[in-house]
Amino acid sequence: MGVDAQNPEKVHKDVLADARQACYKARDAFYNCLERESGKKASESACAGLLYPRDCKAARVNYELNCRPAWVKHFDRLYCTNKRTQRFLDDNESRRALGGKSTC
């Protein structure tokens, strides 16, 4: 895909760009589903320890079909890292609001 049969060294950048855009669109749809369904119990698992609700399974399948496996793994790790960082920052902010006291 994306290579000229007569000149295998020539790469059609428009094909690659279209594939990337399809991947990004599928990725965004999956992560939007995760955010929308965040209150539901996660019953499905993906790479990088990512758990997601069954309601997002179709979006996940589409994401995996439209993106290279290495990209899926990279995006999942990035998403998980960003979520952990946000939880950490939110936790620190709530402690600051309480005057440094823990809520536990």
N, C-alpha and C positions, 0 to 999 in steps of 0.2 A: 504494500500500500504506500502510495506517495513516491514511488520510484518509476522513472521512465524505462520501459522495456528495451528501447533501443540504446539508451544511455543510462546504465544503472547507477552511474555516479551523480546524475542529476536528480535532485529531490524537488518535488512540487510542494513548495511551502504553503500554498493555499489549501491543499489537502490536509497537511499537518495542522494548520491553523484551525480548520474546520473541526478536526478531531479533538483538538485541545478545547475548543469552545464547547463542544458536545460534552466533553468530560467535565468541564467547569460547571456547566448547567446541571448535569446529573449530580455532581458533588454538592452543589448549593441546594438542590431540591432535597437531597438526603439530610443534610445538616439543618435545613429549615424544618424538616419533619421532626428531627430530634428535639429542636427547640420548642416546637409547637406541642409535641407529645411528652414533654419532659416530666409531667406529673404522673405519667403511667409507668407501671412496672416494666423494667427492662427484662425481656425474656430471650432475646437473640444476642449472639455474640459475634464480634468481628475481630479483625486483627488489632494489635496494640492494646488489647484489653478493653476495647470499646464495647459497651453493651447498649442495646437499643430495643425499644418496644416493637412488638409484632406489627403494629400499625405502620411501621416504617420499612417493613421488609421489601415491599415492591420498589420503593425508592432506592433501597440498598442494592437490590438486584440490578436495577437500571444503572446505578453508579458503577458497580463492578463490571458491567458489560461495556460501558463507555470509557472507562479509564484503564490504563495499564496497571497491573497488579502492584508494581513498585510505587506508582503514584497514589493508589488507594492506601497502601501502607503508610506512605509519607503523610498524606492528608489526615489519616486517622490519628497518627502520632501527634501531628501538629494540633489537631482539634483537642485531643486529650490533654496535651501540655497547656494549651490556652485555657481550658476549663479548670485545670488544677491551679494555675496561676490566678485566675479570676476568683476562685474559692478562697485562696490564700489572702488575696488583697481584700476581698469582702470581709473575711474573718478579722483581719487586722483593723479594718475600718470600724467594724462593730465594737472591737475591744477599745479603740480610741474613743469612741462615742460614750462608752461606759466608764471612762476614766482609767483605762488599763486593766479593769477587773474582768475576769473570765465569767462567762454565763453558765459554766458547768457547776 
